[in-house]
Amino acid sequence: MTETAVYNTTVTWVGGHEGRVHMGNGPEMSFSAPADAHGMPDVLTPEDAFVAAVNTCIMLMFVWACERFRLDLRTYECRAEGTKVIELDRTEIFSSVRLEPRITIGAGGEDPAGVRRRAERAMAAAEKYSLVAHSVKAKVTVEPEFAVEP
């Protein structure tokens, strides 16, 4: 039997190019188009939310994989960059999202090379099981940099 889960948001137009979004999980915030598209600066944009959704999902799946691979995750920081293509007819699409996670794993007396291999497998599992990364048309590329500490 297939299981389903439903997630929801509610948006309300405030005026101009501004709105409020209320997430089903509780947070509420202002959003706008990007400043270069007649929007407001310093608020959430749909483009930011799209790139953040990919970035946060990969991170959470990596944390999950570290738990299963028994890795001592010490730090994780990831810069993500979404590339948007603007076609001649002014339609737009994200063509790619590139993630650059910088990760530190503790070796805890184990062979650092073996720990690194497990960390690489954990990242492969995170990519494989990321709901958001597999739900978008854009090519998602993860270029991790691992450090293994004693």
MOLINNOR-V527848 format. One line per field, one symbol per residue. phi: phi as a letter, one per 30 degrees, with the letter a starting at -180 (. if undefined). psi: psi as a letter, one per 30 degrees, with the letter a starting at -180 (. if undefined). A space follows every 50 residues. Layout:
phi=???
psi=???
//
This chain:
phi=.dcbbcbbbbcbdckhcbbbccdedkdbadbaddedciccdibdcedddd ddddddddddddeedddddhcddcbbbbcbbcccccdedidbaddabccb dcbcbddhiddeddddddddddddddddcdededccdddccccdbcbccd
psi=kkllkkkllkkkkelbhklkkjkffekkllllllefhgaklglkleeeee eeeeeeeeeeeeeeeeeeghkikekkkkkkkkkkkjlegglkkkflkkki kjkkkkehflkeeeeeeeeeeeeeeeeegjeeefglekkkkkiljkkkl.
//
